[in-house]
Amino acid sequence: MAMLQVREGQVLEIFGPGTAGHAITDPPVMAFEVEDVAEARAELLANGVELLGDIGSWNGFAWLYFGGPGGHVSAIKKTPPHGWEMAAQQQD
């Protein structure tokens, strides 16, 4: 897995074979940044969107996958405030 900060507030995540979540993220998944994943989840449910699993979390990140048109998988996600990059490096 690689996490690259593309620019302030944007992250490119690459998952390889054998990483958790690889099956659901193949082909690539477009994730939409939201302020509150639980609130966005409620809005998706209210609009009849198919949710794929529960809200996931790691190191201040939160995400939820959902089904889109043509069976394509998309996601909503929340990135922790600036500084998460250093915390992630310290755990390696």
ABEGO torsion letter per residue (X at the ends): XBBBBABBGBBBBBBBBGBBGAAAAOBBBBBBBBABAAAAAAAAAAAGBBBBEBBBBBGGBBBBBBBBBGGBBBBBBBBBBBGAAAAAAAAX
